[in-house]
Amino acid sequence: MELVPDIHRIDGVNAHPYLILGEELVLIDAGMSKNPSRILAYLEQTVKRRPSEIKTIIITHAHIDHTGGLARLVGATGAKVAIHAVEAPYLSQEKMMGYPKGGMGVIYRMVRPFIRPKPVKADILLNDGDTIAGMRVIHIPGHTPGSIALLDEKRRVLFPGDTLQLRDGQVGGPPVKFTLDPELVRQSIEKLKSLDFEVMLAGHGEPILTGASGKVRDGRY
């Protein structure tokens, strides 16, 4: 659905991917390995654009629900892949992301060999303060080492990845069991609280379409 003019959320995907329309298309995050068909169908059937028009895929962090479909999408589109420089080795699988905490970690160790996505080499290495596709890159480590948010200052839209989520009317941080460093997350959230934006489009949970920065400052972390 179109949430903001020319910004679409593609539903039915494990972590929300966002498609930004323009002369060249930008996709933020890539879902799981089963999700590219839905993303490409939305592109062609709903917005009436061709896969080759997606020129850049920006990954907010290298968890599987954001990267599982990436290799297939790159193959279908020829897009360049952008990710924070710290996170790039996880995308290429030169390094492996840590396991979730608790019982989920035990399960994940068992299934990881069967769900591991294909490695992808990043084309664009991002750092804090960079600009890509008209958006400012904000390094917000904690959930993962190289998590980023993207701030579209013209539209006043923030894409915080998984670091912020709206659930049951309350803004909070990411689930602790999937988070590398909860204290670092809190520091990153303080960084996001200082920004001015009207709309928040996160990787999970519901969108905030009005008054987003105030709701983030009033959140429970």
Secondary structure, 3 states (H helix, E strand, C coil): CEEECCEEECCCCCCCCEEECCCCEEEECCCCCCCHHHHHHHHHHHCCCCHHHEEEEECCCCCHHHHCCHHHHHHHHCCEEEEECCCHHHHHCCCCCCCCCCHHHHHHHHHHHHHCCCCCCCCEEECCCCEECCEEEEECCCCCCCCEEEEECCCCEEECCCCCEEECCEEECCCHHHCCCHHHHHHHHHHHHCCCCCEECCCCECCECCCHHHHHHCCCC
